[in-house]
Amino acid sequence: QVQTVASGGGSVQAGGSLGLSCAASEKIYSSVCMVWYRQAPGKEREGVAAIYTGGTSTYYAASVKGRFTISKDNAKNTVYLQMYSLKPEDTAMYYCAPRTGGSFCWPGVLSSSDEFGYGGQGTQVTVSS
């Protein structure tokens, strides 16, 4: 069972910022592609950012590129998502999970929810207009 715990969500006004953290169990964290994804009620899961824990490669969905920054702290088995210029459409539950079907990140890892697994505990982000 994947063990990830996301935290740091909250309610902000449009244009505001939030920083999320996601702690993963050591078992799943080593040299994998970790994906931040979100899910709004009634919508499909959407990958927003990915980072390879064994290197430096990062990827972003077009909807968040330039506004979100993904980073990691391998000593803490934790990935982060710093979000700026938030929009109401960013409202969702946010999770992190490893890529399925391979360890490395690739440009298509965010294109389909089939590319990544399911996180454990998510964190709610609500952006009001």
Backbone as CSV, one residue per row, in Angstrom:
resi,resn,N_x,N_y,N_z,CA_x,CA_y,CA_z,C_x,C_y,C_z
1,GLN,0.849,-1.184,0.000,0.000,0.000,0.000,0.887,1.236,0.000
2,VAL,0.581,2.141,-0.937,1.336,3.370,-1.024,1.085,4.193,0.223
3,GLN,2.145,4.729,0.775,2.017,5.530,1.987,2.545,6.921,1.711
4,THR,1.628,7.826,1.476,1.995,9.234,1.329,1.022,10.065,2.140
5,VAL,1.538,11.134,2.714,0.716,12.039,3.514,0.991,13.456,3.052
6,ALA,-0.018,14.064,2.464,0.103,15.451,1.997,-0.441,16.400,3.056
7,SER,0.151,17.589,3.119,-0.289,18.587,4.091,-0.006,19.984,3.548
8,GLY,-0.549,20.982,4.220,-0.263,22.366,3.865,-1.362,23.086,3.116
9,GLY,-2.430,22.385,2.810,-3.519,23.022,2.088,-4.244,24.052,2.938
10,GLY,-5.189,24.731,2.316,-5.959,25.735,3.023,-6.838,26.508,2.067
11,SER,-7.379,27.595,2.574,-8.243,28.458,1.774,-7.564,29.790,1.551
12,VAL,-7.497,30.203,0.296,-6.865,31.478,-0.054,-7.705,32.175,-1.105
13,GLN,-7.449,33.448,-1.260,-8.098,34.189,-2.330,-7.287,34.055,-3.604
14,ALA,-7.945,34.269,-4.717,-7.274,34.229,-6.008,-6.077,35.169,-5.995
15,GLY,-4.975,34.672,-6.549,-3.747,35.441,-6.546,-2.835,35.118,-5.388
16,GLY,-3.344,34.365,-4.428,-2.560,34.013,-3.252,-1.624,32.841,-3.506
17,SER,-0.932,32.440,-2.439,0.060,31.365,-2.525,-0.145,30.347,-1.412
18,LEU,0.271,29.133,-1.691,0.277,28.070,-0.692,1.445,27.153,-0.970
19,GLY,1.959,26.533,0.087,3.006,25.546,-0.068,2.561,24.214,0.491
20,LEU,2.638,23.183,-0.316,2.227,21.846,0.096,3.449,20.962,0.325
21,SER,3.282,20.016,1.219,4.315,19.008,1.474,3.696,17.637,1.336
22,CYS,4.496,16.681,0.928,4.024,15.301,0.855,5.142,14.380,1.312
23,ALA,4.925,13.753,2.443,5.897,12.813,2.985,5.558,11.412,2.503
24,ALA,6.568,10.715,2.036,6.373,9.351,1.534,7.180,8.372,2.367
25,SER,6.726,7.159,2.401,7.487,6.135,3.103,8.793,5.895,2.362
26,GLU,9.815,5.556,3.128,11.135,5.351,2.524,11.098,4.265,1.457
27,LYS,10.229,3.326,1.632,10.134,2.188,0.714,9.807,2.622,-0.708
28,ILE,8.983,3.645,-0.856,8.545,4.034,-2.196,9.263,5.257,-2.713
29,TYR,10.051,5.918,-1.887,10.582,7.220,-2.275,11.856,7.145,-3.109
30,SER,12.632,6.112,-2.932,13.967,6.073,-3.524,13.936,5.953,-5.040
31,SER,14.554,6.929,-5.714,14.740,6.903,-7.174,13.465,6.567,-7.941
32,VAL,12.457,7.353,-7.691,11.201,7.191,-8.428,10.732,8.557,-8.907
33,CYS,9.781,8.529,-9.808,9.138,9.750,-10.256,7.939,10.008,-9.357
34,MET,8.005,11.053,-8.579,6.894,11.404,-7.695,6.035,12.457,-8.368
35,VAL,4.749,12.219,-8.349,3.789,13.075,-9.043,2.854,13.753,-8.041
36,TRP,2.701,15.033,-8.174,1.621,15.741,-7.485,0.420,15.714,-8.434
37,TYR,-0.706,15.276,-7.912,-1.912,15.327,-8.717,-3.043,15.913,-7.895
38,ARG,-4.114,16.290,-8.557,-5.248,16.864,-7.854,-6.539,16.281,-8.407
39,GLN,-7.539,16.353,-7.599,-8.848,15.877,-8.019,-9.918,16.766,-7.426
40,ALA,-10.690,17.370,-8.310,-11.823,18.179,-7.888,-13.072,17.302,-7.917
41,PRO,-14.094,17.632,-7.145,-15.314,16.819,-7.121,-15.903,16.646,-8.511
42,GLY,-16.167,15.393,-8.864,-16.785,15.102,-10.144,-15.846,15.145,-11.327
43,LYS,-14.557,15.326,-11.060,-13.594,15.410,-12.155,-12.556,14.298,-12.053
44,GLU,-11.881,14.076,-13.164,-10.821,13.085,-13.203,-9.582,13.601,-12.472
45,ARG,-8.733,12.671,-12.096,-7.460,13.069,-11.511,-6.618,13.783,-12.565
46,GLU,-5.920,14.799,-12.133,-5.099,15.592,-13.043,-3.692,15.716,-12.474
47,GLY,-2.711,15.216,-13.188,-1.326,15.384,-12.771,-0.901,16.822,-12.988
48,VAL,-0.258,17.429,-11.980,0.138,18.826,-12.137,1.641,19.018,-12.156
49,ALA,2.395,18.173,-11.473,3.846,18.336,-11.455,4.492,17.009,-11.078
50,ALA,5.707,16.821,-11.562,6.426,15.584,-11.271,7.903,15.879,-11.094
51,ILE,8.544,15.073,-10.260,9.978,15.230,-10.018,10.593,13.863,-9.812
52,TYR,11.794,13.697,-10.351,12.507,12.438,-10.177,13.349,12.548,-8.913
53,THR,13.094,11.676,-7.950,13.781,11.793,-6.662,15.248,11.408,-6.737
54,GLY,15.631,10.688,-7.820,17.025,10.315,-7.974,17.831,11.282,-8.817
55,GLY,17.205,12.385,-9.225,17.905,13.353,-10.053,17.274,14.713,-9.944
56,THR,17.229,15.429,-11.062,16.738,16.809,-11.023,15.601,17.094,-11.994
57,SER,15.187,16.133,-12.771,14.177,16.415,-13.788,12.826,16.730,-13.162
58,THR,12.179,17.726,-13.727,10.851,18.129,-13.286,9.954,18.351,-14.495
59,TYR,8.677,18.179,-14.297,7.699,18.375,-15.357,6.465,19.059,-14.766
60,TYR,5.818,19.857,-15.602,4.638,20.582,-15.151,3.529,20.487,-16.189
61,ALA,2.313,20.430,-15.716,1.166,20.534,-16.606,1.068,21.965,-17.122
62,ALA,0.549,22.114,-18.314,0.432,23.437,-18.920,-0.407,24.374,-18.052
63,SER,-1.364,23.806,-17.348,-2.271,24.625,-16.546,-1.597,25.277,-15.344
64,VAL,-0.426,24.772,-14.953,0.234,25.312,-13.755,1.643,25.807,-14.029
65,LYS,2.139,25.565,-15.214,3.516,25.936,-15.519,3.708,27.442,-15.339
66,GLY,4.785,27.792,-14.657,5.052,29.190,-14.376,4.431,29.678,-13.084
67,ARG,3.526,28.892,-12.517,2.877,29.279,-11.258,3.227,28.323,-10.111
68,PHE,3.474,27.059,-10.427,3.783,26.051,-9.422,5.240,25.629,-9.550
69,THR,5.852,25.294,-8.422,7.219,24.794,-8.401,7.288,23.545,-7.540
70,ILE,7.810,22.475,-8.127,7.974,21.228,-7.374,9.425,21.108,-6.935
71,SER,9.615,20.593,-5.745,10.971,20.388,-5.229,10.964,19.184,-4.292
72,LYS,12.134,18.825,-3.771,12.210,17.641,-2.932,13.285,17.793,-1.874
73,ASP,13.153,17.028,-0.834,14.176,16.897,0.196,14.344,15.408,0.443
74,ASN,15.352,14.832,-0.160,15.525,13.390,-0.075,15.823,12.930,1.355
75,ALA,16.433,13.775,2.142,16.734,13.405,3.523,15.452,13.205,4.330
76,LYS,14.379,13.837,3.873,13.099,13.735,4.580,12.072,12.911,3.809
77,ASN,12.470,12.341,2.669,11.530,11.587,1.821,10.282,12.417,1.540
78,THR,10.499,13.670,1.211,9.381,14.606,1.071,9.489,15.388,-0.232
79,VAL,8.374,15.541,-0.898,8.294,16.414,-2.062,7.391,17.588,-1.710
80,TYR,7.664,18.699,-2.361,6.941,19.933,-2.072,6.307,20.480,-3.343
81,LEU,5.266,21.264,-3.153,4.642,21.963,-4.266,4.342,23.379,-3.796
82,GLN,5.111,24.315,-4.318,4.868,25.717,-4.010,3.972,26.287,-5.097
83,MET,2.869,26.873,-4.667,1.864,27.349,-5.619,1.704,28.856,-5.475
84,TYR,1.837,29.545,-6.594,1.687,31.001,-6.634,0.542,31.359,-7.584
85,SER,0.104,32.592,-7.492,-0.933,33.105,-8.401,-2.091,32.121,-8.537
86,LEU,-2.569,31.651,-7.429,-3.624,30.645,-7.434,-4.904,31.172,-8.049
87,LYS,-5.605,30.253,-8.716,-6.859,30.570,-9.393,-7.972,29.702,-8.813
88,PRO,-9.207,30.122,-8.946,-10.315,29.283,-8.454,-10.299,27.883,-9.052
89,GLU,-9.844,27.755,-10.280,-9.801,26.435,-10.915,-8.719,25.530,-10.344
90,ASP,-7.873,26.046,-9.476,-6.901,25.210,-8.774,-7.518,24.512,-7.563
91,THR,-8.749,24.846,-7.254,-9.427,24.233,-6.118,-9.585,22.737,-6.332
92,ALA,-9.073,21.957,-5.399,-9.114,20.490,-5.508,-8.465,19.896,-4.267
93,MET,-8.578,18.576,-4.162,-7.784,17.840,-3.182,-6.478,17.471,-3.865
94,TYR,-5.373,17.722,-3.186,-4.050,17.464,-3.749,-3.413,16.264,-3.063
95,TYR,-2.780,15.418,-3.872,-2.108,14.215,-3.400,-0.760,14.082,-4.095
96,CYS,0.082,13.233,-3.538,1.267,12.831,-4.286,1.306,11.307,-4.340
97,ALA,1.908,10.809,-5.401,2.002,9.369,-5.597,3.126,9.089,-6.579
98,PRO,3.707,7.912,-6.535,4.755,7.580,-7.495,4.180,7.205,-8.850
99,ARG,4.996,7.398,-9.869,4.621,6.950,-11.194,4.482,5.436,-11.188
100,THR,3.565,4.930,-11.976,3.412,3.488,-12.146,4.046,3.088,-13.474
101,GLY,4.566,1.896,-13.555,5.084,1.401,-14.821,6.488,1.863,-15.154
102,GLY,7.160,2.489,-14.198,8.526,2.912,-14.474,9.012,3.857,-13.402
103,SER,10.342,3.948,-13.264,10.910,4.771,-12.202,11.162,6.201,-12.627
104,PHE,11.517,6.397,-13.910,11.919,7.718,-14.361,10.714,8.560,-14.768
105,CYS,10.885,9.868,-14.645,9.877,10.765,-15.154,10.058,10.892,-16.669
106,TRP,8.983,11.203,-17.355,9.067,11.477,-18.778,7.998,12.507,-19.110
107,PRO,8.087,13.194,-20.233,7.156,14.299,-20.510,5.687,13.920,-20.448
108,GLY,5.368,12.660,-20.688,3.969,12.253,-20.687,3.433,11.789,-19.354
109,VAL,4.249,11.904,-18.299,3.822,11.342,-17.021,2.595,12.050,-16.462
110,LEU,2.376,13.284,-16.881,1.222,14.034,-16.380,0.036,14.006,-17.341
111,SER,0.201,13.331,-18.468,-0.826,13.377,-19.507,-2.018,12.477,-19.229
112,SER,-1.808,11.480,-18.399,-2.885,10.537,-18.113,-2.783,10.074,-16.669
113,SER,-3.925,9.918,-16.031,-3.916,9.426,-14.652,-3.473,7.970,-14.570
114,ASP,-3.417,7.288,-15.708,-2.893,5.919,-15.710,-1.394,5.890,-15.446
115,GLU,-0.749,7.028,-15.564,0.704,7.102,-15.393,1.134,7.117,-13.931
116,PHE,0.225,7.398,-13.025,0.635,7.486,-11.629,-0.387,6.798,-10.735
117,GLY,0.093,6.424,-9.551,-0.750,5.687,-8.626,-1.637,6.606,-7.806
118,TYR,-2.121,6.049,-6.705,-3.004,6.786,-5.812,-2.262,7.139,-4.530
119,GLY,-2.421,8.383,-4.119,-1.822,8.813,-2.879,-2.634,8.338,-1.692
120,GLY,-2.062,8.575,-0.516,-2.773,8.226,0.704,-3.613,9.402,1.176
121,GLN,-3.091,10.141,2.121,-3.823,11.304,2.632,-3.574,12.515,1.747
122,GLY,-4.652,13.158,1.329,-4.529,14.365,0.535,-4.706,15.609,1.375
123,THR,-4.598,16.753,0.719,-4.792,18.025,1.407,-5.635,18.940,0.513
124,GLN,-6.618,19.582,1.114,-7.573,20.377,0.346,-7.037,21.787,0.095
125,VAL,-7.141,22.207,-1.141,-6.814,23.588,-1.527,-8.082,24.222,-2.076
126,THR,-8.462,25.343,-1.499,-9.654,26.059,-1.940,-9.268,27.494,-2.263
127,VAL,-9.560,27.890,-3.491,-9.219,29.237,-3.939,-10.511,29.976,-4.265
128,SER,-10.733,31.069,-3.599,-11.955,31.839,-3.824,-11.660,33.052,-4.711
129,SER,-12.677,33.429,-5.468,-12.497,34.556,-6.401,-12.801,35.886,-5.736
